């Protein structure tokens, strides 16, 4: 049984996730830690709980989800894994930071590109990579079929969806991704989003005003 630990941080109130197995191996997903206190909280939690980070995954490359990539690379030797369609977003992230008045050092380049349908292994656990474009061209969702949960990045939120007015975003593509890739996974599937509280697929099918 996996444990999911979240950390909210940075000026955009982003959710960083650790996915932890029974052997204390973990994945670091979307490290958004920007301020030093947030960085120390993440590193301290990993240290104090004896965790071993194995991979760094970015669901997409908007600046608030990659602020901590350089820290994770320096501490654990992990390079980010992204979908190749989000490389232009990563390339423009430092300039975006200046536009939002949140300067930061650039992320290390990707260690590899993730492919749709690929299985990310964590011991006996599997997370399937789903390409759920629209918020950005290479936005991915990570789905744990056996435990019926997913990490959605900025694709789906409680009572909302990811914004599509940023460069390379597209509303029709996002809505199609949610309806065709996420809804069929099952109403009981828990959703861990990139911002805000968790939800389920069933709740969003029923009540999300953007999806009626």
Secondary structure by P-SEA (a helix, b strand, c coil): cbbbbbbbbcccbbbbbbbbccccbbbbcccccccaaaaaaaaaaaaaacccccbbbbcccccccccaaaaaaaaccbbbbbbccaaaaaaaaaaaaaaacccccccccccccccccbbbbcccbbbbbbbccccccbbbbbbbccccccccccccccccccccccccccaaaaaaaaacccccccccbbbbccccccccaaaaaccccccc
